[in-house]
Amino acid sequence: MQNLIFVLFRRLRLPLITLIIVYAVSIIGFVLIPGIDDQGNPWKMSFFHAFYFVSFMGTTIGFGEIPYAFTDAQRFWALLTMYATVVAWLYGVGVLLSVFQDKAFLRSLKTHAFNRRIKNIREPFYIICGYGDTGSQLTHALASAGILSVVIDSNEDRINELEADDFLVPPISLCADVSLSEVLENAGVTHPWCLGIITLANDDTVNLTVAVIAELLNPDLRLISQAETPEAEANILSFGANEVINPFETFASRLALALKSPGLYCLYDWMTSPSGMKMREPPVPKAGKWIICGFGRFGRTLYDHLDDEGISLRVIEQDREIRDLPSGSIIGRPTEALALTRAGIEEASGIIAATNEDANNLSIIMTAEEINPSIFCIARENQSKNAHLFQSANLDMLMQRGTVISNTIFAFIKTPMLGDFLRIVSRFKNDKANELVSRIIGVVYDDTPELWEICINEKDAPALFEVVKKQQILVADILCGVAIAECDKSKHSIALALFLKRGKGNVLLPEKNRIIRENDRFLMCGTKEAHQQMLHVVNNINLLESVLSGEDLPAGWLFRKLRENKKAKKNLT
């Protein structure tokens, strides 16, 4: 605030000096010029009367001559000062208006308002660095979940777009350079309510800088970052980042899973998709010859992953200056039928349009389907504004960079244990993955699974925490308890315990007869209804005791006491 006032007064310094001088000269003139009172006696105006007259004269209010009618000399001086004060005021007001239109001052004003709003936050929030396609989708997802976000982007147009958009929970935004430590500190990186920082800049150097600043200012803060190269990913991880997501690596690895282990592909797809969506059948790409059009970062990543799986590959690249092209690559435009024919499009099993131009990718797919109508088609979508075009292209798989990152990050935000779970699951063989898929389908049916965490402590599950200290509770008790609470008389569980963290140990698919301990952390899977019901069970002591005993216990304190006394008397007899 002090800096803002300082800037304002510095810009208004000359107009203020001008006004003070004009008023001072005007007042002194009226004090020195003699007048005549109503008795015809000589009279001189006091400083108070002079200041009063100049004040209403300069503001053009015009009350009249006070306290007596002016002499010609006084009226002549009044004419001079009248125009002088009006000109001085016009000059001052003009400079003031120019100050309020100055971009630097407006930026300072917005920064001050932003800093004040951050200091007044009293709810959990995330800091999002970058508001491109990914940041926009993630901010909307957080707002839909009722989570506040603080968005920083150096592009003023993006911030204006955010401020004009409609959010369930409006984010707090600022146009600034996130690579500056002062900006991140003002954004709340050390704020007690800050849950984490998510950096989504297109420049890996900026993401690395944010990771370093966050690690130095708040080492305990959760950090999620995107990276476009394996080197940047490793570098950011070395500064304590909890999760680093490479969109090209993520998509390429999932495509490889779809080829070698459809079960694992389904798990990854379901776990990182928004809950409530209908389950999608996994793509069934053939393992024959594949053509990759474009050998940029995405094309290279695809080539490495598919080559590791023993897939026969052919690359088409139009840039002749790329020297590390794989042997047998075709130099030419992948949008032309000639280049596709030379690459063997007629007998190919699949084609991937991996260039950084959406128009080229769509053209590649359309040309390829004309030559080989049965080919498996995959395309990269670079800009979300072209999503409707890609939806009309009848693709088998679509690489939407923003969606891949935002869905994955949102899943990690909702369930922090998901990252560890997926890392363990990634080592599954296809048979074991299919078995897990079957168990998940058994509790969610047609919708993608709802994931949630249950931590056995006084804050997150107070009722269960109290009961666990007094008696043995099994995993099966809670799962079946949810089913009973849902009036499922068969007592089949409608939720599945996917993962258990106990101290430094990890247990995948904990057995139903496993005893629940204090401070256990469970990753659960089921329907939205099961999620809500489990929250009711673990937080409501009456409901929990009812589902554990199988009896409909009274909810009120008085009726519970009466029941306990009756039970005690019965035991005595």
ABEGO torsion letter per residue (X at the ends): XAAAAAAAAAAAAAAAAAAAAAAAAAAAAAAABBBBBAAGBBBBBBAAAAAAAAAAAAAGAGAEBOABBBBAAAAAAAAAAAAAAAAAAAAAAAAAAAAAABAAAAAAAAAAAAAAAAAABABBBBBBBEBBAAAAAAAAAAAAAGBBBBBBBABAAAAAAAAABBBABBBBBBBBBAABAAAAAAAGAABAABAEBBBABABAAAAAAAAAAAAAABAABBBBBBBABAAAAAAAAAAGBABBBBAAAAAAAAAAAAAABAAAAAAAAAAABBBGBBBBBBBBBBABBBBBBEABAAAAAAAAAAAAAGBBBBBBBABAABAABBBGBBBEBAABAAAAAAAGAAABABBBBABABAAAAAAAAAAAAAABAABBBBBBBABAAAAAAAAAAGBABBBBAAAAAAAAAAAAAABAAAAAAAAAAAABBAAAAAAAAAAAAAAAEABBBBBBBBBBBAAABAAAAAAAAABBBBAAAAAAAAAAAAGBAAGBBABBBABBBBEABBBBGBBAABBBBBGBBBBBBEBAAAAAAAAAAAABAAAAAAAAAGBBBBABAAAAAAAAAAAAAAAAX
